[in-house]
Amino acid sequence: MNNILVLPMLLPLLTGFVLFFLRPSVKAQKIVSILSLLSLVAISGRILLQIRVEGIIRLDFGGWEPPFGILFVGDSFSALMVLTASVVSTLIILYAFTATERRMENMFFYPFAFFLVAGVNGSFLTGDMFNLFVCFEVMLLASYVLITLGGGKVRLAESMKYIAINVVASWFFLVALAFLYGTVGTLNMAHISVRVAEAGQGPLLSAVAVVFLIVFALKAGLFLYFWLPGSYSSPPGPIAALFAALLTKVGVYAMFRTFTLIFYHDEFILGTIIGTMAVVTIIGGCLGAIAYTDIRQIASYNVIIAVGFMVLGLAVFNEEAFKGSVFYLIHDMVIKGILFLIVGAMVYLTGKTKITEMSGLIRNYPTLGWLLFLTTLGLAGIPPLSGFIGKMYVGLGAVEGGNYFLLFIGFASSLVVLYSMLRIFMNCFWGETIINREDQRLFPARRLIPIALLGVLTIGIGVGAQALEPFVSDAARVMANPGLYIDAVFGEVES
């Protein structure tokens, strides 16, 4: 039954509403949360396996067949994103059980975390452009609440910038939808693809495509990333980890879905504009990661570098590069979750944020230190960790397409990432410790367990890449052949 497709969005949405009524009992909130999260992971895995057996599946809401009704479409790409988001969200929220202040738990942290997950999963599964906008807004409204929880002058200032940027981006999204509907007369993604292919991607549709590119670039932190470092470095560790692991990936996913399924006819937009944006983003992220001494800022600029690298696969635009970007998306959700949880823990344990103010933490917190080292290797793409597989396939795609400059920029960024993360590791964990045994803050094992599980996951994705390869190859094949997606939605395509 294809009704299972709605559950990755419906389950966290309903859980969020239930948690509102459980506000007086934090323990009850945690029990309901963990049961819901484990169910979500199981459902997401079931969807992926069903797609592997049956091919692309769809769910028509209200019995209205496309292109007249709203629908969810599950292919390997969307299912992989949903499964990864569900697993990472589960581990981050598990960490939050022991790391979130009681006053924030009483301010509806858990309900809005679930609303965020619901919006993310809905964005991955929708087959309708307007519904994509709706799911984006569910995700963003939850993030507006989460980023302001707890108050504080710096956090409120950064949250205002974050909200303002996303409100402007949402307005542009609506404008682009209006022009798109006025031009092709439909908002069903598969139907839009058919209409654009029939009419040709002329100047008007190319202008609409550029507006969509700006919208998704703003939401992903691509090129127009000036809002991201402050916004991602001001919230507490669990919230920052949710943002870094999920939010930018939704923008990247929307970009891939839109420009491989609908607006793939204009090579100037794909190769020149998107390629230039990716390169500028990588360079800007590298400069920020080197320039700053605040560990939260360094981590945030590493998010920007990763976004640029993932979009390189779209600029290269062949099946190998798509495969690399999908692998890298999966890897980056996991590795950014680890990174921001560790950075948040370091700030909590020391009360400091700059690498010049910390030293010798390996003596006090050795497990945390070696998890950071593992994260450093994963971020840099050192084999056999998860980052290596995605970079290898993007590199193969770039060689196949003759995009040697993009290849050079992408792989040079790995050295900068390695350097920026080793700065944190060497400065903060080696040398004389700044914390006496008497002043040492307790970091309980139950907080380390979710971080360690994410570490095991990044090793598993790299070592077990062969098990993931059929799903990733199928995702890349559908992106390289949009007719497969269209046929799955319509059967025999009718305009």
C-alpha positions in Angstrom: 0.0 0.0 0.0 1.4 3.4 -1.0 -0.4 5.1 1.9 2.9 4.5 3.8 4.3 7.4 1.9 2.5 10.0 4.0 3.6 8.6 7.3 7.1 10.2 7.4 5.4 13.6 7.4 2.2 12.7 9.2 3.7 10.8 12.1 6.1 13.6 13.4 3.3 16.1 12.7 0.8 14.2 14.9 3.6 13.6 17.5 4.3 17.3 17.7 0.6 18.0 18.4 0.4 15.3 21.1 3.5 16.6 22.8 1.8 20.0 23.2 -0.7 18.4 25.6 2.1 16.5 27.5 3.9 19.7 28.4 3.5 19.2 32.2 5.4 15.9 32.0 8.8 16.0 30.4 9.2 12.3 31.0 6.0 11.5 29.1 7.2 13.8 26.2 10.5 11.8 26.0 8.7 8.4 26.0 6.3 9.5 23.2 9.2 11.1 21.3 11.4 8.0 21.3 8.6 5.7 20.3 7.6 8.0 17.5 11.2 8.4 16.3 11.9 4.6 16.2 8.6 4.1 14.3 9.7 6.8 11.9 13.0 5.1 11.2 11.3 1.8 10.6 8.7 3.3 8.3 11.4 5.1 6.3 13.4 2.0 5.9 10.3 0.1 4.8 9.6 2.8 2.1 13.1 2.5 0.7 12.9 -1.3 0.5 9.4 -1.1 -1.2 10.8 1.3 -3.8 13.7 -1.1 -4.4 11.2 -3.9 -5.2 8.4 -2.0 -6.9 10.1 1.0 -8.4 9.0 4.6 -8.0 5.7 4.8 -6.0 3.1 7.6 -5.6 0.3 8.5 -3.3 -2.7 10.5 -4.6 -4.4 12.5 -1.9 -8.2 12.4 -2.0 -8.2 10.0 -4.9 -7.4 12.8 -7.4 -5.1 11.5 -10.0 -2.2 13.6 -11.4 -2.0 16.3 -12.5 -5.2 17.5 -10.8 -4.5 16.5 -7.2 -1.7 16.8 -4.6 0.6 13.8 -4.5 3.6 12.4 -2.8 6.2 10.5 -4.9 8.7 8.1 -3.5 11.9 7.3 -5.5 15.2 6.2 -4.2 16.5 9.8 -3.9 13.7 11.0 -1.7 13.5 7.8 0.3 17.2 7.9 1.1 16.9 11.5 2.2 13.9 10.6 4.4 15.6 7.6 6.0 18.8 9.5 6.7 17.0 12.5 8.1 14.9 10.2 10.3 18.0 8.4 11.7 20.0 11.6 12.3 17.0 13.3 13.9 16.5 10.4 16.2 20.0 10.5 17.5 20.1 14.3 17.9 16.8 14.3 19.8 18.1 11.5 22.0 21.1 13.7 22.8 18.8 16.5 23.5 17.0 14.4 26.2 20.1 14.9 28.5 21.5 18.2 27.1 18.4 20.5 26.9 17.7 22.8 29.8 14.4 22.2 31.5 13.1 25.7 30.8 13.6 25.1 27.1 11.8 21.7 27.3 8.9 23.6 28.9 9.0 26.0 26.0 7.9 23.3 23.6 11.3 22.3 22.3 10.2 18.7 21.5 7.0 19.6 19.6 8.7 22.1 17.4 11.6 19.7 16.7 9.0 17.2 15.4 7.3 19.8 13.3 10.7 20.6 11.8 11.2 16.9 10.9 7.7 16.7 9.4 8.5 19.7 7.1 11.8 18.2 6.1 10.3 14.8 5.2 7.4 16.4 3.4 9.7 18.4 1.3 11.6 15.3 0.3 8.5 13.4 -0.7 6.2 15.9 -2.3 5.6 15.8 -6.1 3.9 19.2 -6.3 5.7 22.5 -6.3 3.1 24.3 -4.2 3.1 21.5 -1.7 6.9 21.9 -1.6 6.4 25.5 -0.6 3.9 24.5 2.1 6.4 21.9 3.5 9.2 24.4 3.4 7.0 26.8 5.5 6.2 24.1 8.1 9.9 23.4 8.4 10.8 27.1 8.6 8.1 28.1 11.1 9.3 25.4 13.4 12.9 26.6 12.9 11.9 30.2 13.8 10.6 29.0 17.1 13.7 26.8 17.8 16.2 29.4 16.9 14.7 31.9 19.4 14.2 29.5 22.3 15.9 30.7 25.5 16.3 34.3 24.3 19.6 36.1 24.7 20.7 39.3 22.8 23.0 37.6 20.3 20.6 34.8 19.5 17.6 37.1 19.0 19.7 39.3 16.7 20.8 36.4 14.6 17.3 34.9 14.6 15.8 38.2 13.2 18.3 38.0 10.4 17.5 34.3 9.8 13.7 35.0 9.8 14.0 38.1 7.5 16.1 36.2 4.9 13.7 33.2 4.8 10.6 35.4 4.7 12.1 37.2 1.6 13.0 33.8 0.1 9.5 32.5 0.7 8.0 35.6 -1.0 10.3 35.0 -4.1 9.2 31.4 -4.0 5.5 32.4 -4.3 6.3 34.8 -7.1 8.1 32.1 -9.0 5.2 29.7 -8.4 2.8 32.3 -9.8 4.8 32.8 -12.9 5.4 29.1 -13.4 1.7 28.3 -13.1 0.8 31.2 -15.4 3.2 29.9 -18.0 2.6 26.1 -17.9 -0.8 25.8 -16.2 0.2 23.2 -13.6 2.2 22.8 -10.4 2.6 19.0 -10.6 6.4 18.5 -10.9 6.1 15.7 -13.5 3.5 17.6 -15.5 5.6 20.8 -15.4 8.5 18.8 -16.8 6.3 17.6 -19.7 5.0 21.1 -20.5 8.4 22.7 -20.3 9.9 20.0 -22.6 7.0 20.6 -25.1 7.2 24.4 -25.1 10.9 24.6 -24.8 12.7 26.5 -22.0 12.5 29.9 -23.5 13.5 33.2 -21.8 10.5 33.5 -19.5 10.9 29.9 -18.2 14.6 30.4 -17.8 13.9 33.6 -15.8 11.5 31.6 -13.6 14.2 28.9 -13.2 16.7 31.6 -12.1 14.2 32.8 -9.4 13.8 29.2 -8.2 17.6 28.9 -8.1 17.9 32.1 -6.0 15.2 30.8 -3.6 16.8 27.4 -3.1 20.3 29.0 -2.9 19.1 31.2 0.0 17.6 28.3 1.8 20.6 26.0 1.2 23.3 28.6 2.0 24.6 28.5 -1.5 26.4 31.7 -2.7 24.0 33.9 -0.6 25.3 32.3 2.6 26.0 35.5 4.7 23.1 34.7 7.1 24.2 31.1 7.9 27.3 31.4 10.1 25.7 33.6 12.7 22.3 31.7 12.6 23.9 28.3 13.0 26.4 29.3 15.7 24.0 31.0 18.1 21.6 28.2 19.2 22.4 25.5 21.7 24.1 22.3 20.4 21.1 20.1 19.7 19.2 22.8 17.8 22.3 23.8 15.8 22.9 20.1 15.0 19.3 19.8 13.7 19.7 22.9 11.6 23.1 21.9 10.2 22.1 18.3 9.5 18.7 19.0 7.9 17.9 22.5 6.8 20.5 23.2 4.1 20.0 19.7 2.7 16.4 20.4 1.9 17.4 23.4 -0.2 20.0 21.3 -2.0 17.5 18.5 -2.6 15.0 20.9 -4.0 17.6 22.3 -6.3 18.6 18.9 -7.6 14.9 17.8 -8.0 14.0 21.0 -9.8 16.9 21.3 -12.1 17.2 17.6 -13.1 13.4 17.1 -13.6 12.1 20.4 -14.9 14.7 23.1 -15.8 17.4 20.9 -17.3 17.3 22.4 -20.8 19.4 25.5 -20.3 23.1 24.5 -20.2 24.1 28.1 -19.3 22.1 28.0 -16.1 23.3 24.5 -15.2 26.9 24.7 -16.2 27.8 28.4 -15.8 25.5 29.9 -13.2 25.2 26.9 -10.9 28.9 26.0 -11.3 30.0 29.6 -10.6 27.8 29.7 -7.5 29.2 26.4 -6.2 32.8 27.6 -6.7 32.2 31.0 -5.0 30.4 29.2 -2.1 33.3 26.8 -1.6 35.9 29.6 -1.7 33.9 31.8 0.7 33.4 28.9 3.0 37.1 28.0 3.0 38.1 31.6 3.7 35.7 31.7 6.7 36.8 28.3 8.0 40.4 29.5 8.0 39.8 33.1 9.2 37.7 32.5 12.4 38.9 31.2 15.7 35.4 30.7 17.1 34.7 26.9 16.9 31.0 27.5 16.2 31.9 29.7 13.3 34.4 27.3 11.9 31.8 24.5 12.0 29.3 26.8 10.3 31.6 27.6 7.4 32.2 23.9 7.0 28.5 23.6 6.3 28.9 26.2 3.6 31.8 24.4 2.0 29.8 21.1 1.9 26.8 22.8 0.3 29.1 24.1 -2.5 30.6 20.7 -3.0 27.3 18.9 -3.2 26.1 21.4 -5.8 29.2 20.8 -7.9 27.6 17.5 -8.8 24.6 19.3 -10.3 26.9 21.6 -12.2 28.8 18.6 -13.7 25.4 17.1 -14.6 26.1 13.5 -15.3 25.1 10.3 -13.6 28.4 9.7 -11.8 28.3 13.2 -10.4 24.7 12.8 -9.3 25.7 9.5 -7.5 28.5 11.3 -5.7 26.2 14.2 -4.6 23.6 11.7 -3.2 26.3 9.9 -1.3 27.6 13.2 0.0 24.2 14.4 1.0 23.8 11.2 3.1 27.3 11.6 4.6 26.8 15.3 5.3 23.6 14.9 7.3 25.4 12.4 9.6 28.7 14.2 9.9 27.3 17.7 10.5 25.1 16.2 13.2 28.2 14.8 14.9 30.2 18.0 14.4 27.6 20.4 15.9 26.9 18.1 18.9 30.6 17.9 19.7 31.1 21.7 19.3 28.1 22.3 21.5 29.5 20.0 24.1 32.8 21.7 24.0 31.2 25.1 24.6 29.1 23.6 27.5 32.1 22.0 29.2 34.5 24.9 29.0 32.2 28.0 28.8 34.5 29.1 25.9 34.1 29.4 22.2 37.5 30.3 20.8 40.3 27.8 20.0 42.7 30.2 21.7 40.8 29.8 25.0 40.8 26.0 25.1 43.6 23.5 25.6 44.3 20.0 26.8 40.7 18.7 26.7 41.8 15.3 25.7 43.0 14.7 29.3 39.5 15.5 30.7 37.3 14.2 27.9 39.3 11.6 25.8 36.3 10.0 24.1 34.9 13.3 23.0 38.3 14.2 21.6 38.7 11.1 19.5 35.2 11.4 18.2 36.1 14.9 17.0 39.2 13.4 15.3 37.0 10.9 13.6 34.7 13.7 12.5 37.7 15.6 11.1 38.7 12.7 9.0 35.2 12.2 7.8 34.7 15.8 6.9 38.0 15.8 4.9 36.9 12.7 3.0 39.6 10.4 4.2 38.9 6.7 3.2 37.2 4.6 4.3 34.9 7.1 6.0 31.6 8.2 4.4 32.9 11.5 2.9 35.3 9.7 0.6 32.7 7.8 -1.4 30.8 10.9 -2.4 33.9 12.9 -3.3 35.2 10.0 -5.4 32.0 9.8 -7.5 31.8 13.5 -8.0 35.4 13.5 -9.0 34.8 10.7 -11.5 31.8 12.6 -12.9 33.9 15.7 -13.3 36.7 13.8 -15.1 34.0 12.2 -17.4 32.6 15.6 -18.2 35.9 17.4 -18.6 35.2 19.7 -15.6 38.7 19.8 -14.3 38.5 23.2 -12.7 35.5 22.2 -10.7 37.4 19.0 -9.8 40.4 21.0 -8.5 38.2 23.4 -6.4 36.2 20.5 -4.9 39.3 18.5 -3.9 41.3 21.5 -2.8 38.5 22.4 -0.4 39.1 19.0 1.3 42.6 20.2 2.4 41.1 23.4 3.8 38.4 21.4 5.7 41.1 19.2 7.1 43.2 22.1 8.2 40.3 24.0 9.8 39.2 21.0 11.8 42.8 20.0 12.8 43.1 23.6 14.2 40.2 22.8 16.6 41.5 19.4 17.5 45.2 20.4 18.0 44.5 23.7 19.8 41.6 22.5 22.0 42.5 19.0 22.9 46.3 18.9 23.0 48.6 20.9 25.2 48.2 21.7 28.9 44.7 21.3 30.1 42.7 24.4 31.2 40.4 22.4 33.5 41.4 21.1 36.9 40.0 17.9 38.1 38.0 19.7 40.8 36.5 22.1 38.2 35.8 19.5 35.6 32.2 19.4 34.4 30.6 15.9 34.2 29.9 14.8 30.7 27.7 11.6 31.2 28.0 8.6 29.0 24.4 8.9 27.9 25.3 12.1 26.1 28.2 10.4 24.4 26.2 7.5 23.1 24.2 9.4 20.4 27.4 11.1 19.2 29.2 7.7 19.2 26.4 6.1 17.2 26.6 8.9 14.6 30.4 8.1 14.5 29.7 4.5 13.9 27.2 5.5 11.2 29.7 7.5 9.3 32.2 4.6 9.4 29.4 2.2 8.4 28.3 4.3 5.4 31.9 4.4 4.1 32.7 0.7 4.8 29.3 -0.5 3.8 29.0 1.7 0.7 28.5 -1.4 -1.5 25.1 -2.0 0.3 24.0 1.5 -0.3 25.3 1.6 -3.9 22.2 0.1 -5.6 19.9 2.6 -4.0 22.2 5.6 -4.8 22.7 4.4 -8.4 18.9 4.1 -8.8 18.5 7.7 -7.5 21.2 9.0 -9.9 19.6 7.1 -12.8 16.2 8.7 -12.2 17.8 12.2 -12.0 19.8 11.6 -15.3 16.6 10.2 -17.0 13.6 12.4 -15.9 11.3 10.3 -18.1 11.5 7.5 -15.5 10.0 9.9 -12.9 7.3 11.2 -15.3 6.3 7.7 -16.4 6.0 6.6 -12.8 3.6 9.5 -12.1 1.5 9.3 -15.2 2.1 5.9 -16.8 1.6 7.0 -20.4 2.4 10.7 -20.4 -0.3 13.0 -21.5 0.1 16.7 -21.7 
